[in-house]
Amino acid sequence: MELYTYYRSTSSYRVRIALALKGLAFDAVPVNLIRDGGEHHKPEYRALNPQGRVPTLRTEDGGLIIQSPAILEYLEERYPEPPLLPHDLETRARHRAVAALIGCDIHPLHNASVLNRLRGLDVPEAEVMAWIGHWVGQGLGAVEQLIGDDGFCFGELGLADVYLLPQLYAARRFEVDISRFSRILRVEALALEHPAFQAAHPDAQPDKPE
């Protein structure tokens, strides 16, 4: 498999975690979102991913899959062990709820395309940062109430954790205060000790600038 990725892309980070948790080998193909106006805008990448975003997964069969939720579902169905979702239906739904909250309601509001649009409308940088802090803080406040008191988000490591850790990386990158979220910080501490999360971390990626 090949993963078209960018070291600090939240969506790419999710997929790298899942691949590492499942012990799946892949070749990372860096797509620099900044260099030369963004390599994701170039025709050769648009031929792979018409939306021009990362990640894109080339499967072992040569197919191309875009959008991290679709990629994660493919990996879970194609390589079911170890699972990202538990057998209990209600707990599976809770994992999916946290994943959707992060993937649909938090992350899109601080995606580079949204921030670039705000800046293009001459929104002052202080207000852009306040925008990020508002939506990330509000969303993580909901996650804090949804997850459990022990272990990972819902006890055993799973899909919710795959979404949460990249979002926390982004929160710290944008200097959002997350100190009040004790449950979330517990999960983060556990995950950062796990080899799969360590291997997938932006600091461990070959395309991270020196």
QUIPEHU-V954424 format. One record per backbone hydrogen bond with DSSP energy under -1.0 kcal/mol. NH is the residue of the N-H (numbers start at 1). CO is the residue of the C=O. Records with the same first field share a line. If there is no record, write none. Layout:
NH: CO ; CO
This chain:
2: 58
3: 27
4: 56
5: 29
9: 6
13: 9
14: 10
15: 11
16: 12
17: 13
18: 14
19: 15
20: 16
21: 17
22: 18
23: 20
24: 19
27: 1
29: 3
31: 5
37: 34
38: 35
39: 32
41: 38
42: 39
46: 42
47: 43
48: 45
49: 45
52: 49
56: 4
57: 65
58: 2
59: 63
62: 59
65: 57
71: 67
72: 68
73: 69
74: 70
75: 71
76: 72
77: 73
78: 74
79: 75
92: 88
93: 89
94: 90
95: 91
96: 92
97: 93
98: 94
99: 95
100: 96
101: 97
102: 98
103: 99
104: 100
105: 101
106: 101
107: 102
109: 106
110: 107
115: 111
116: 112
117: 113
118: 114
119: 115
120: 116
121: 117
122: 119
123: 118
128: 124
129: 125
130: 126
131: 127
132: 128
133: 129
134: 130
135: 131
136: 132
137: 133
138: 134
139: 135
140: 136
141: 137
142: 138
143: 139
144: 140
145: 141
146: 142
147: 143
148: 153
152: 155
155: 152
156: 154
159: 84
162: 158
163: 159
164: 160
165: 161
167: 163
168: 164
169: 165
170: 166
171: 167
172: 168
173: 169
174: 170
175: 172
176: 171
181: 178
182: 180
185: 181
186: 182
187: 183
188: 184
189: 185
190: 186
191: 187
192: 188
193: 190
194: 191
198: 194
199: 195
200: 196
204: 201
205: 202
208: 205
